[in-house]
Amino acid sequence: MKKHIIGAAVALGTLISTVSMSFAEELLVPHLTYRVGPFAANGTMGANAITDYFTMLNERDGGIGGLKVNPEECETGYNAQKGVECYESYRGKNPLMHIPNSTGITLQLLQKAPEDEVPIFTMGYGLSAAAKGETFPWAFNYPASYWSQMTSILSYIDSETGLKGKKIAFLYLDGGYGREPLPLLDKLEPKMGFETVRIPVAFADSQNQGSQWLTIRKEKPDWVIMWGWGVMNITAVKEAAKTRFPLDRFIGNWWSGGHVDVEALGMKAKGYKASNFTPAGRDFPVVQDVIKHVVSKGLTKTEPDMPGKVLYNRSLFMAVVMAEAIIEAQKLTGKANVTGADVRKGFEMIKLDEARLKELGFEGFTPVIGSCADHEGQGSIFVQQWNGKDWEKITDFIPPMTDIVQPLLTEAADTYKSDKPGWKTQNCS
C-alpha cells in the first residue's frame, strides 16, 4: 500500500495518533515518533528516514524475505507517558521490536521488554548499562553507548590539547538523556586528572541560556562538551559565538551535530564540532535508492533536500540495523514471519562489517557487530566540524576506551538489577 493510512488507537484512555502501512501479512516494526512537540524538527527527520528506508525495501525488494514491512509510527511528542501508552497499544500485535527514540521513554520500557519478549533498539541513546547483553538480553544500543561515546570525545580532546589538568564544562539537557554521562564523568575525573563543571539546561530554558554561558565565561573552561537536543543546540552555539568562546573548543555529542543545529547560523557557527558515527551526504548508494524509489515517487513526507543530512542518514542507518536483525532472524528460524523473540536473537547475530556495509550502500558508516554479551558493539566515532556551509569529517574513527568503560558498564548493569528480584538475564558463556 503506497499511501499512508492515518488512524487512531485508544490506549489507557489517551488518544494515540498513528501512521501505518497495512498489509495482509506483514513485518510490524513500530517506532515511537515525535513529529510534534519541542523536538519536532529533529524527530520529523528521523521518522521520515526510517519510514522511507522500509518503503524503499518494499518497493525495490518486495520487503524482507517476501513479506512487506509496516514501519508503523506512534506519536509521542517526546513525552514518556505517551511513549508507554504507545508501547502498550502494540501488545498482542506481534511487534518485532520497539524503537523508543527517547532516553526517557527507554527507561520506562526496559522492564517491560523481558516480560513481553520484544527487543528494544536504541541506536546511540538510552541506558548505557544496557550494553551488557548478559544483564539486558532484550535491549540493544548499537553501535555505541553514551559512555563509550564520551570516552572517544575525551580521547579526541586529549589528542588535541591534552586532558590532564584541563577544565571541561559539561553543558547538558537536564533530563534522563543529558544526565546519562554524569556517573561516567564521576569515575573518570580522578582517574584521568581533569575537572568538569556541570551545567544543566532545563527543558524550559533551552532558548534562554544566558545564565549558563555566564557561568562558562566565569569558569573559563578549556573545552565545552554538549549533550543537547533540539533548539538547545542552536541556542548554545549562538551563545558561544556571542561570548566569544572558541568554537573549535566546543564539541557536541552525536545528537548535537545535525544540520538543523547550525544551518540557520551559517558562518556564525563556523568551527563548531560534534561527534558522529554516520556521515552526511547524498552520494551513498542507499541514499540514492531511497530518492529513486521513494522520494521521487512522492511516497513520503520527506522534503527533497532532506536525504543526505546528518539526522536523516543516521535514521537510515538505524533502519538498516533493524532490517539486518530481521534478516538474521529469518535465516535462523527458516521462516519469513518471525517474532520479537526471533528478532532478539537476530540482533545478536548482526554482522554489519565494512564489506556488508558496502554491499548495502552504507560504505564509510560505523560497523556494527552483534553478540550475546555485547549489545553496544563498542563502535567508534569520528569528529566533524561545521565549515559555515556544511559538516566536514576531520578525524578518522576514534575507538572508545574499552579498558576503562567496560568494567564501569558491568558495574552499572549489576547495580541496575540489584534491586529487581527475578530480573531475567542470559548466559553468554
Secondary structure as UniProt FT lines:
FT   STRAND          5..11
FT   TURN            12..13
FT   STRAND          14..20
FT   STRAND          26..28
FT   STRAND          31..33
FT   TURN            38..39
FT   HELIX           40..61
FT   TURN            65..66
FT   STRAND          67..70
FT   STRAND          73..75
FT   TURN            77..78
FT   HELIX           80..89
FT   TURN            90..92
FT   STRAND          98..99
FT   HELIX           103..109
FT   TURN            110..112
FT   HELIX           113..116
FT   STRAND          120..121
FT   TURN            123..124
FT   HELIX           128..131
FT   TURN            133..135
FT   TURN            137..138
FT   STRAND          139..140
FT   TURN            142..143
FT   HELIX           146..161
FT   TURN            164..165
FT   STRAND          167..173
FT   HELIX           176..179
FT   TURN            180..181
FT   HELIX           182..192
FT   STRAND          195..201
FT   HELIX           203..205
FT   TURN            206..207
FT   HELIX           210..219
FT   STRAND          223..227
FT   HELIX           231..242
FT   TURN            243..244
FT   HELIX           247..249
FT   STRAND          250..252
FT   TURN            254..255
FT   HELIX           259..261
FT   TURN            262..265
FT   HELIX           266..269
FT   TURN            270..271
FT   STRAND          273..276
FT   HELIX           285..290
FT   HELIX           291..295
FT   TURN            296..298
FT   TURN            304..305
FT   TURN            307..308
FT   HELIX           310..333
FT   HELIX           340..348
FT   STRAND          351..352
FT   HELIX           354..359
FT   TURN            360..361
FT   TURN            363..364
FT   STRAND          368..369
FT   TURN            377..378
FT   STRAND          381..386
FT   STRAND          391..393
FT   HELIX           402..418
FT   TURN            421..422
//
